[in-house]
Amino acid sequence: MRRLLGLVLGVLAALWLVPAQAGASTLAECLAKQHVCVAGSARSLVSHSQEAQLEQQIGGDDIYLVVAPSGSTGYNSAMNKIISDLSGRGQFTVGFLDSQRRHFGAYNSGMLPPHGAAAIATRVVQQHQADQNIDAALSDFVTQVQQQAGAGSGEAAGGGASHTLRNFLIVLGVLVVIGLLGFVIWRPIRRRRQQELKDAKLAAQDDLIALSTRLTDRDSDVSIQNNPEAAEEQAAALAAYERGTAALDAARSATDMGAVSRSIAAGQYHLASADALAAGQPRPERRPACFFDPRHGMSVRDVYWTPADGGPGRTVPACSDCARKVDNGSEPDLRNVEVNGTPVSYVNAGFAPAYWGGFGFSPGLFTGFLLGEALSPFPFGGYYDGGAGYGDGGAQGNGDPGGDFGGGDFGGGDFGGGDFGGGDFGGGDFGGGDFGGGDFGGGDFG
């Protein structure tokens, strides 16, 4: 009876020390049930009793230990397999002892600072390389992970605060840089554009005054008033003038000024039509304004003109008076406008394409001029209104950002061929099957 009782007590003690491992035929199944998984071929390194003691030491912490041969796929590939099997957990730390190469390394996802597990693995290997006490090394690894994870809550709070302060300072620095750029770069650009709008409005006021004067002169023209079609054209010219005035008031940038010049050009065409109908002629062909001075009204024909002050010759639209001057060899007066308080040939004004293009001028007419071009206070170009014309209308998937895993460099230093820190305990080759297909796929856990 005493022998039988002793045998029963021995069995009960063994069952208490050895964790339930029945049915753990794969690595994933083993890790789902317990924290320490030892392959059958690795029992020479970690016994059942040592495994049970490590389980008790870990308790409910998210710490895992795997002892098995990595096989032909290599240490990193085997560790990646372990990480993949544990990836469903929110956070964890795992140490892997390759019984074939006797290399120990570790990986952390969220529990410790980046590379923290690899650093601990490196440290415990260095501490036990001389005594070759693997059991003590694994126990020390668990202890140090628990200590760092326990202190991590306070450190995390401080780290979170420091990260918040760092992020705030970064954002503040970016805002300061943007503000300086706005002050140094955008403010002068804004001033230039405001000045261009002011200059363009001054020129447009002169054009509207010229159109208003021509309208007033025709109010007393009996030939127009007695011709219903001519009177209708004059009324259309007045409506175009009013649209141009409204567009001038509404303009907020030089690009808006094209609507003003298009309305003025439309008014000029209607006036030319009124004159032609009053004289018993058909409405004229619609043409651009006089190139030499758009205030002259719609051009009547094109002339070949070469600037007296230099520049290539070109064909330009001209009113009857300017065309006659060119034919006689004299130089028509080219209009000047004020740009930032300085008289400048209108073709060299910075707002030229945006505003004058509405009179039917193509962008090519504003290029290549030498007179006053070098003295223009604003760079030419960039505002051409394409609508100008003659219209009347207006880790690999399983790594946590806080883990060690990323891009193949797992931190901790390479002490024996692995990228997860740690190092080699030395010793012989324990053989074993291929990781995932042999010991972890053949059902020899426990």
Disulfide bonds with the S-S distance in Angstrom:
Cys30-Cys37 2.05
